[in-house]
Amino acid sequence: MKKIGLLFLLTFIMISCSSDESSIEEVVVVVEEEEEEEEIPIETRKFISKIYYESSEDGTNIFNYNYDGNNNLTSIERNENLVSFFYEENRIFRMELTDNETGDLVKLVSYNYNSDGLLDFYEANINAPRVVKYIYEGDRIVRYYRYSSMSELNNDNYSFYNDLIYNDDTSNNVIEFKKHNFEGLETSRSTRSFNEFEDKRYFGEAAELINLPYADNLFESFHYYTNNNLKAWRTSLGSDELILYREYFYEYDEDGYCTQLSLVYYSNGSGDIYKTITKTYEYIELEVN
């Protein structure tokens, strides 16, 4: 602690009267005063706290996001169920979906990591049993395989796999997916376009903390979308023509965080709109280390 010495000279003059002499004494007193510590600015980030969901097909819903002291996403509450995340060393190893009324376990996902800390595969019972295995180049996924069970994974009998293609060497934007069947033949592909503005953020920093890669619709079921998609095209069975099937529209706050996302879904056949979804986002600012 830096200290500043303030010197106060207090002179006490003591005069002793005698026939021969006078004596004068000076007493110097040093008083030290502590300087106040400089306050270190607290860094905060915005995390999703609530999503208002409206769908032309599914009606309305509200999602409430909850975090622990390390800013890890611990649960997502909605009207009829609760999604809970369980961590080991700040990595999710299990996700459970339970029915709020009955308490029954509806869905379960187990996550397994490789020696580099990257997600190696997950096992889930979402709608139907599935296992998804990831292949990496560096820390980017370049392929994932879909299996119907752990035994099929152990025997390498995959149902299909997808190749992921990125728009450059630095971005994590996947601009194309190429799907192949169990024989390795390409059966379909889909492409994406992305927002060109670099200041547009993820939908809350929890997307980074979840740290789960693209996996069918599992990642999107948490209501995060990779780096702000704009449009998505895909081929239909027996055709190489890419057809627009999904479009995104955004509104942002002054910090570049999305406050509202509108999705429009188009029919492959007619091109008509068959579903719309609107998500309105609220955020909470949490302190980060």
N, C-alpha and C positions, 0 to 999 in steps of 0.2 A: 504494500500500500504506500503510495507516495504521500509524504508528509511535508507540510509547510511549517516551518518554524516562525512563529511571530514573536518578535523580541520586544518585550516590554521592560523598559528600564525603570525600575522603581528605586528611587534613591531615598534612602532613609538617613537622614542626617541626625546623627546623635551627637549632641554636644555635651561633653562632660566639662563641667566647670571646675576648675581647680586653680590654684594659685600659679601653677607652672605651665599648663598646656590645655589645649582643646583637642579632642579626637573626633574625626569624621569617618564614618563607615559607609561604604556603598554596597548594597546588596543587589545583584543582577538575577532576575527570575526569568527563565525561558519557558514559554507556554507553547506546546505543540498542538496543532489543530489538524484533524484528519480530513482529507479531501473525499468527497462522496464518490463512490464507484460509478463509472459510466454504465448506463443501462445498455445491455446487449439486445439489439432488435430481435423480436421473436418472429421466426419464419413460419408462415402458415400456408396451407393449400386448401383448395376447395375440394370437398368430397360430396358425392351425391347423398342427400338426406331423404329425398322423397321424389317419386315419379307418379304423376297422374296419367293414367293410361286409358285411352279411348279407342275402341275398334268398331268398325261398321259391322263386324261379324260377332265379336266376343263381348261387346258391351264395355263397361267401364270397370276400372280397378285402381287401387292405390298401392304402391310399393314403398315401404319404409325401410331405409338402410341403417344398420347399426354397426358400430366399430368398437374395438377394444382400445386399451391405452397405447398400443403401438400402431394405431390407425389401420389395423387389419380389419377387413370386412368380416364380421362375425355372423350376421344374419340379414335376411331380407324378409320382411313381413308383408303379407298381402291378405286380402279378405278371408280366403279359405284355407291358406296353408302358410307354412314357415319354412324357409330355406336356411339351414344352419351350416356354417363352415367350421371345420376343426383343423388346428394347425400343429405342426411340429417344426421348430426352428424357422418360424415365419413362413412356412410353406404349407399349403392346404394338403392334407392327406385324405380327407373325407368330406363329402357333402351329403346332407340328408334333407329330404323334403318330407315334412310331416303334415298331417291333416289337423288343422287347428281345433276342430270340433271333437274328433275321436282320439286324437293323439297317435293315430296309426302312422307307421312309416310307409310312405307312398313310393319314394324313389331314393336310391342310394348310389353314390358314385365314389369309388376309391381311386386315389391318384398315386402313381408310383414314379419315382424319379431316378435318373441315371447318376453316375458318379460325378458328372459336371453340374448337378443340381437342376437339370432340365427335365421337363415332364417326359418320361419314357413311354408310358401308356396309362390309360385309365380303363376301369371296368365299371359298367353302369347297367342299371335295369330300367332305363328310361323308355317307356312304351314297350320296348322289347329289349332283351339282353344284348349288350354290345361291348366290344373291346376295341379301343382305338390305339394304334401304335404309331409313334412319330419317328421320322427320319430327319436328321439335321445336317446342315452344312454350317459349321460354326455354331451360332446360337439361333439360326433361322430354320424354320421347318421347310423342307423341300418336298416332303411326301408324307402322307399318313395312310395307314392301312386300317380297314374295318373288318373285324372278325365277329362271329356270332357268339363266341364263348372263349374262356381261357384255354380250354383244350384245343380249340381251333387255332388260337395264337401259338400254342406250344408246337402244334403240327404245321404251322405256317399255311393254313388253309384259309386264306382271306376271301371275303365276299367281293370286295372291290378295293381300289386305292385311288387316291387323288394326288396329282402332282401340282405343286404350288409354284407360280411364276411371279417374280417381283419386278417392279418397274425400273429399279436401278440397284446398284451394289450397296447402297447405304440405307434405303428406305425399307420399312417393314410393311409397306402397302402391297398386298397380294392383288395383282391385276388380272390374274387368270388362274382358273382351276381346270385341270384336265382329268376327267374321271375314266378309269379303266376297269373292266370287268375281271372276273377271277381268272380269265385266260390271258390277261394283260392287254386286251384290245381296247382302244379308246372308244368310249360309248357316248360321251357328251363333254361339253366344256362350257364354262361361263366366264365372263369378264366383268371387271369393275372399273369405274372411273372415280377419281378422288378430288377433294377440295384442294386447290392449288395454293391456298393461303397457309403459310407456316404457323401463324399465330393461333390457329384453331386447335383447341385442346381436345384430349380425350373427354369422355363423359364422366369427369371426376377422376381423381388420381387413384381411386380404388381399382381401376382397371389395371394399373401397373402392379398393384399389390396382390391382386388375385393371381396374376402371373400365369394364366392358363392360355395356351395357344388356341387357334381356330380348331374347332372340333364339331363338325356338322352344325347343328343349331344350338349346341350346348352353351357355347360362349355367348351367343346372342340372347339366350334365355335369361342371362343376367342383365340384359339391356345395355350392353356396351357394343359399340360398333367400331371397327378398326379405322382410325384416322379419318373419319368423316367421309364415308362413301357418298357419291353423288348419284350414280346410275349403275344398274346391273343388267347384263344381257346373258342369255343362255340359249343353247341349241335345243331343239326338240328331237324326239326319237325319229331316227331315219333321215335327219336333215343336218347340214352343216351351217345353215343360216342362223346367225345370232339375232335373237329377238329380245327387245327390251321387256323385262318382266318386273322390275322394281326401280323406283325413283325416290330420292331423298330430298327433303327441303328443310332448311335449318334457320333458326333464329339464335343469335348469340348475345351475351352480355358484353360489357366493356372490357372484360378480361379475356374474351375469346372462348368462354365456356358456353356450351349449347344450353339454351333455356327452353327451346321447343324443337322437336323433331317430328316431321310429318312424313309418313311412308305411303306411297301409292303403289299398289300391285296391279299388274296388267295380265290379262289372259293371254296365254301363248297362241291360242287359235285366232281370236277375234281382235286382240289388242285392246279390248275394252277394260275399263277399271272394274275389278271385282272386289277389292277390299282396300280400305284406308285405315291407317293407324296414326294417332297423334299421341306423342309423349311430351309432357311438360315437366321440366326438371327443376327441383329446388336443391340448393347446396348448403353445406355447413363448412365453415373454415376451422380446420384443426391444426394444432401446432405440430410441426415436424422437426426432427433432429437435424 
